[in-house]
């Protein structure tokens, strides 16, 4: 099984002013679940 997880370092979504980005745990928690499966 292969899984592609895409992250962004942008802090806003285009010109909308909406906040974006990620917390490290949002990546790390599922990563280890998939890795250990």
C-alpha positions as CSV (number, residue, x, y, z in Angstrom):
1,X,0.0,0.0,0.0
2,X,1.3,3.5,-0.9
3,X,-0.1,6.7,0.6
4,X,0.7,10.2,-0.5
5,X,0.4,12.8,2.2
6,X,0.6,16.4,1.0
7,X,1.5,19.3,3.3
8,X,1.7,23.0,2.7
9,X,3.7,25.8,4.3
10,X,1.5,28.6,3.0
11,X,-0.2,30.5,5.8
12,X,-3.2,31.8,3.8
13,X,-5.4,30.4,1.1
14,X,-4.8,32.7,-1.9
15,X,-6.3,36.2,-1.5
16,X,-9.2,34.9,0.8
17,X,-7.4,35.6,4.0
18,X,-8.4,32.1,5.3
19,X,-5.7,30.5,7.4
20,X,-4.1,27.3,6.2
21,X,-1.2,25.1,7.0
22,X,-0.8,22.1,9.3
23,X,0.2,21.1,12.8
24,X,3.0,18.5,12.9
25,X,0.7,16.1,14.8
26,X,-1.8,16.2,11.9
27,X,0.9,14.6,9.9
28,X,2.8,12.5,12.5
29,X,-0.2,10.7,14.0
30,X,-1.6,9.2,10.8
31,X,1.9,8.6,9.5
32,X,2.7,6.2,12.4
33,X,-0.7,4.5,12.2
34,X,-0.2,3.8,8.5
35,X,3.5,2.8,9.0
36,X,2.6,0.3,11.8
37,X,-0.3,-1.2,9.9
